[in-house]
Amino acid sequence: MSFRFIIGMAMLLLISGTVSAQQEIMSGIVVDSATFAPLPYVTIQVKGTYRGTTTDAKGKFSVQASRTDTLVFSMIGYKPIEFELTDWEESVVRLTEQPTYLKSITIQGEEINPYEGIFDEENERIRKENKRIPFYYNRWKKEKIKLGRVVKENFRAQTYVDVVIRNPETKTGLMKKYQLTEEQYYSVLADFNQKNLMIMYHLTAPELMSLLSNFYARHAAEHQNK
């Protein structure tokens, strides 16, 4: 076997590996496995990375990944599912419902948040991930860890940003329904954020909107009773 042949084969393998790792736009639609209704705000993450996206209002998504990657699809109330991208073609991803059973509660004069305590384990995991960076790490490693945390936190808050900040109908709708000034709206929102910080980033868009609406309704009722 000639030296030239060996070099040629090595170059061919190198090129093949490079091609297989090239980034592509992977697209599709996520639906409920039973009703085939499109599922908005499904979290889609490239496994082992901070890269990802969420489905739009029609359940569609596009994410940049390579054929060697795996996509993880997750949504509260549904079983998470993973797809290897080796032979990925634009297709329909079906998520199977997995009901979330809420704790039995007794309401005595004060509204109790139905999500209270459900995400304690997840919040504890996040707290451990964000523990203080060891002082002996070099500056480059510290900055890399900090950047990773920021990216992950932004990804986790995406649904809240889409529903509360980027959607003007949320603000105008609540202001009109409860006859609030802009200053009053933001005052109540600040109270909501403070009281639901450990919950709101874990919710789907409909769950978050329901929790937010109920909070404003309680605030309006309390204000009328004063």
C-alpha positions in Angstrom: 0.0 0.0 0.0 1.6 3.3 -1.1 2.2 6.2 1.1 0.2 8.4 -1.3 -2.8 6.1 -1.0 -2.7 6.2 2.8 -2.6 10.0 2.8 -5.5 10.1 0.4 -7.6 7.9 2.6 -6.8 9.9 5.7 -7.8 13.1 3.9 -11.1 11.5 2.7 -11.9 10.4 6.3 -11.1 13.9 7.5 -13.4 15.5 4.9 -16.2 13.1 5.7 -16.0 13.9 9.4 -16.1 17.6 8.7 -19.1 17.3 6.4 -21.0 15.2 9.0 -20.4 17.8 11.7 -21.5 20.7 9.5 -24.3 22.8 10.9 -27.7 22.6 9.2 -31.2 24.1 9.9 -33.4 21.3 11.3 -37.1 22.1 11.0 -40.3 20.4 11.8 -43.6 20.7 13.7 -44.5 19.5 17.2 -48.0 18.2 17.9 -50.1 16.4 20.6 -49.9 12.7 19.9 -53.6 12.1 20.6 -55.2 15.1 19.0 -52.5 16.1 16.5 -53.0 19.7 17.6 -49.9 21.9 17.1 -48.1 22.6 20.4 -46.7 26.1 20.9 -43.8 27.0 23.2 -42.3 23.5 23.3 -38.7 23.7 24.4 -36.2 22.2 21.9 -32.6 21.9 23.0 -29.5 20.5 21.3 -28.5 17.9 23.8 -25.3 18.7 25.8 -25.3 22.4 24.7 -27.0 25.7 25.5 -28.3 26.0 22.0 -32.0 25.6 21.4 -35.3 27.2 20.5 -39.1 27.0 21.1 -42.0 26.2 18.8 -44.0 29.1 17.5 -47.8 29.5 17.9 -48.3 26.9 15.2 -46.0 24.4 16.7 -43.3 25.0 14.1 -39.6 25.2 14.8 -36.2 25.6 13.2 -32.9 25.0 15.0 -29.3 24.9 13.9 -27.5 21.6 14.6 -25.4 18.9 13.0 -26.2 15.3 12.0 -24.2 14.1 15.0 -26.4 16.0 17.4 -29.5 14.9 19.3 -32.6 17.2 19.9 -34.5 17.0 23.2 -38.2 18.1 23.1 -39.8 19.0 26.4 -42.9 20.7 27.7 -44.6 20.7 31.1 -47.5 18.1 31.0 -45.8 16.0 28.3 -43.2 13.3 28.3 -39.8 14.5 27.0 -38.5 12.8 23.9 -35.1 12.7 22.1 -34.4 12.5 18.4 -31.0 11.7 16.9 -30.4 13.8 13.8 -28.4 11.3 11.7 -31.3 10.8 9.2 -33.4 13.8 10.1 -35.9 15.2 7.6 -38.5 17.8 8.2 -41.2 16.0 9.9 -43.9 15.9 12.7 -42.8 15.2 16.3 -45.5 13.8 18.5 -45.4 14.5 22.3 -47.4 12.2 24.6 -49.3 13.9 27.4 -48.1 13.3 31.0 -50.6 14.9 33.4 -49.1 16.9 36.3 -50.9 16.1 39.5 -51.3 19.1 41.8 -51.3 18.8 45.5 -54.6 18.8 47.2 -55.1 22.2 48.9 -57.7 23.8 51.2 -58.3 27.5 50.6 -59.2 29.5 53.7 -59.6 33.1 52.9 -56.3 33.3 51.0 -55.5 32.2 47.4 -52.9 29.5 47.3 -50.7 29.1 44.3 -51.4 25.7 42.7 -47.8 25.3 41.5 -46.3 25.9 44.9 -43.6 23.3 45.6 -43.9 21.5 42.3 -40.6 22.9 41.0 -38.6 22.7 44.2 -36.4 19.9 43.0 -35.7 21.7 39.7 -34.9 25.0 41.5 -32.6 23.2 43.8 -30.7 21.7 40.9 -30.4 25.1 39.3 -29.2 26.6 42.6 -26.4 23.9 42.8 -25.4 24.6 39.2 -25.1 28.3 40.0 -23.0 27.9 43.1 -20.0 30.2 43.7 -17.2 29.7 41.1 -14.0 28.5 42.8 -11.5 31.3 43.3 -8.6 29.3 41.9 -10.2 29.1 38.4 -8.4 31.3 35.9 -10.2 34.3 34.5 -11.0 32.7 31.1 -12.7 29.7 32.8 -14.6 31.9 35.1 -15.9 34.1 32.2 -16.9 31.0 30.3 -18.9 29.6 33.2 -20.6 33.0 33.7 -21.5 33.3 30.0 -22.9 29.7 30.0 -25.1 30.6 33.0 -26.4 33.8 31.3 -27.2 31.9 28.1 -29.0 29.1 30.1 -31.0 31.6 32.2 -32.1 33.5 29.1 -33.2 30.3 27.5 -35.1 29.3 30.6 -36.9 32.7 30.7 -37.9 32.6 27.0 -41.5 31.8 27.5 -41.9 34.6 30.1 -40.2 37.1 27.7 -42.5 36.0 24.8 -45.7 36.2 26.8 -45.2 39.1 29.1 -42.6 41.4 27.5 -42.8 40.9 23.7 -46.6 40.4 23.4 -48.2 43.9 23.7 -51.7 42.3 24.0 -50.8 41.0 27.4 -50.2 44.5 28.8 -53.1 46.2 27.0 -55.5 43.4 27.8 -54.9 43.4 31.5 -54.8 47.2 31.7 -58.2 47.4 30.0 -59.8 44.5 31.9 -58.9 45.8 35.3 -58.8 49.6 34.4 -55.2 50.1 35.3 -52.8 52.9 34.5 -49.4 51.9 33.0 -47.8 52.7 36.4 -50.3 50.4 38.2 -49.8 47.6 35.7 -46.1 47.6 36.2 -46.5 47.8 40.0 -48.7 44.7 40.0 -46.3 43.0 37.6 -43.3 43.6 39.9 -45.3 42.1 42.8 -46.2 39.1 40.6 -42.5 38.6 39.6 -41.3 38.7 43.2 -43.9 36.3 44.4 -43.6 33.8 41.5 -39.9 34.0 40.7 -39.4 30.3 41.5 -42.4 29.2 39.4 -42.9 31.4 36.4 -40.0 30.3 34.3 -41.1 26.7 34.4 -44.6 27.2 33.0 -45.9 26.9 29.5 -47.4 30.0 27.9 -51.0 29.1 28.7 -50.1 28.3 32.3 -48.2 31.5 32.7 -51.0 33.6 31.2 -53.5 31.9 33.5 -51.4 32.5 36.6 -50.8 36.1 35.6 -54.5 36.8 34.9 -55.5 35.3 38.2 -53.0 37.4 40.1 -54.3 40.6 38.5 -57.9 39.5 39.3 -57.0 38.9 43.0 -55.3 42.3 43.1 -58.4 44.0 41.6 -60.7 42.2 44.1 -58.4 43.2 47.1 -58.4 46.8 45.8 -62.2 47.0 45.6 -62.6 45.6 49.1 -60.4 48.3 50.6 
